[in-house]
Amino acid sequence: LHSFPTRRSSDLDKTSWDSYEIIRERCRSDFFYFIKYALNPLSPPNSFGIRKFDYYNAEHFKQFIRLINNDPNFTLSKFGIYSLATKNEKHNKKAYLVPRAHGKTTIITVAFVMWKLFKNPNLRILIDSSIWDNSRSMLREIKDLYLKAADRKNPNPLPNIILGNQIGDLWNEDQIIINGRTITDKTPSISTSGIDREITSQHFDIVIGDDMVSKENVTTKEQRDKTKRSIYSLTEVGDYSKDFSTLFIFPGIIWHYDDWYSSDLLGPLKDYFDVIKLKCW
């Protein structure tokens, strides 16, 4: 990779494409390798020369993957807490509570979702948030990366070699079906929702509840209770046909002592969730 030729992917012949299967396999097994070579080249540097995914291998992101893998090792004990569920043998409920500007949406809701679909294009994923427009904005970012990867005129051919063309038949602002799916299912590859939108007759393999609690919905007790009811209703969209195998991930920020994170997640539900909670300093 250090001497990777800067040819356009359209110039690569079949033999060359086959020779890069080892890169694709490494991307399937290594989340951070996938970000570095499939996603980071798709994000142009800002005025400071920094790309969107340049901090992909920060320690708190490595800790997130340990949480996903139920790894008990915790390297940030000076900055927060890490606990694995004691009453949930499936370990299918994860909470990642970190301060703002730590890139949790970029790495979890964008990169992690794309990585999971890269590994298994038949997955059905729901992105939910406090506001439906926020979920659609996250999906727009994912679609933009897919569109850039599909462009074979890119001087760096690696994203196209790794991801190829993922643009499927269903491709709108609310939901998409990626190319390469081999199952027939009415539930899209990625769907979006918000607290005010009810999901019916769909079941998902992964549910991302990104910032379900926000400063806009914690002001009154009525708002906080409504948010809690919406979060609990997400359990109804899990795939019960697979013995409750749906993976729930809640990246978020604590806003109020009585919001769902503080009063429920870190209270009576703590034994059922794998949790990371980091301080802002």
Secondary structure, 3 states (H helix, E strand, C coil): CCCCCCCCHHHCCHHHHHHCHHHHHHHHHCHHHHHHHHHHHHCCCCCCCCCCCCCCCCHHHHHHHHHHCCCCCCCCCCCEEEECCCCCCCCCEEEEECCCCCCHHHHHHHHHHHHHHHHCCCCCEEEEECCHHHHHHHHHHHHHHHHHHHCCCCCCCHHHHHHCCCEEEEECCCEEEECCCCCCCCCCCEEEEECCCCCCCCCECEEEEECCCCCCCCCCHHHHHHHHHHHHHHHHHECHHHCCCCEEEEEECCCCCCCHHHHHHCCCCHHHCEEEEECCC
